[in-house]
Amino acid sequence: MVENKRITVFTPTYNRAYILNRCYESLKRQTNKLFIWLIIDDGSTDDTEDLVNKWISEGLIEIKYYKQNNGGKQRAHNKGVELCNSELFICMDSDDFLVDNAIERFISTWDSIDDKKIISGIVALKGINKGMPIGTSMPQELKLAPLNDLYEKYGFKGDTALLFRTDILKRFPFFVAEGEKFIGEGYVYLQIDQLYNLFILNEIVYICEYLPDGYSSDVRKLTKDNPKSYMVLKRQATFFSKSFKTRFVNTIKYLIGCILSEEKHPLRNAPYKWIAIIAFPLASFLSWKWYR
């Protein structure tokens, strides 16, 4: 029963029946079964539902399936967090999978932390296989850090697997503008960073593959198709930036979002108006160059 499960493994999926089996097989191999697999089907038109119902009938792992109208990954994430009843929550994309002892390592690591008041969860490594991380290893001797500091302050490069406390995620849902379907994950993570640290697990627990039909395949198209959400994301990033360089770069991106979404008062609503005034000509040129 879900009451006994420590972790919810959340998978948002859209027309991925052809590859979803890799997720299932990796979860069947887990050395610790104290998890539930929560699948949010974002309006698939393939045979995803029949496939998942077949797995549910097998009874080998606990699966919860919910289908909704197509609204994008972040709306699916919000629904997943809403439906989650376990203490911990991790997103496993439909084209990825966990190493065989991932759940065991997450639980044992989490239980080893004495004071969890300032800890939002665990950050671990993604890899292209069990021996090769996507990017660098974690900084040596570093035990705790906000996610953004891990990159900006400590020089980490690459992708991370993020296990969060569910109670914290419930306080920070994704914003997605009406008529749009995507906002960067940093919208939630950066807010959590202001209040909490992540506990660092310098191990590969998650195997990642980026497919041509995935969200990350065309960043500029995502920006053009979701300009209001992009504007909100980069306005927040500018507000929380700690150096002039990152404020300036994020202000340019915020202004690009304003231009693409036809925001009426981009300078008035900028977190740092004088930087926005300086950055506006460059943002206008880049909007024309990249998105015309």
C-alpha positions, 0 to 999 in steps of 0.5 A: 500500500502507498502508506508504506512507500517512502518514495514516489517515482513520478513519470510524465509521459506523452506518446512514449509507449515505445520506450516506457518499458525501460522505466518499468524494467528498471523499477522491477530491478530495484533492490528496495521496493519501498516506492510507488511509480506514479505515471501522469499520462499527458493525453497520449494517443498511443497505447500507453494506457493499455500498456500501463494497465497490463503492468498494473495487472502483473502486480510486480510493483505498485503503480498509480496511473492518471491520465489528463488532457495534454497540458505539458510536463510542468502541469503534469508535474503539478498533478503528480505532486498533488497526488503524491502521498509519500515523503519523497518525490523524484521525477524519472522522465519516460526516456530514462531509467534508474540504476538498480540500487537507486531507491536503496541509496536514496533511502539509506542516504536520506535516513543518515541525515540527522537534521533535515530542517534545512534540507530539501532533498538529495542531489545525485548524478545522472550518467550516460551509463553507470560509470560515466556521469553527464558532466563532472563529479560533485565537488569533493568534500562538499556535503550541502548546497543549494542547487544553483550554488552547486553550478554557479559557486562550486563549478559543477557541470552536468545533469543531476537527479533530484529527490525532493521532500514532497511537502516542500514541492507542494508549496512551490508549484510550477507556473505555466501561462495560459495557452502555453505548455512549458516553463523551465524547471529552474522556476521551482528549484530556484525558489527552493534554493532560497530556503533550503540546501540539498544533500549531495550524493556523489553517485550515478543513480539515474541513466539519461538519454535525450531523444529527438522528441523530447523537450530539450531537443529545441530550446529556442522553439520552446522559448518561442512557443512559451514566451510568457512563461519564459519571461516569468522564468527569467524575471525570477532568475534576474531577481535572484541573481547574485552577480552583475554578470548573471543579472545582465544575462538574465535581464537580456533573456527576460527582455527577449521573453517580453518582446516575444510575448508582446509584454506592454511594460518590459522596463517597468516590470524589470527587477533592475530597471537600469540594467534593463534599459542598457540591455534592451537594444541587445535583447531586441537584436537577439530577438530578431536574430534568433526568433524572426 
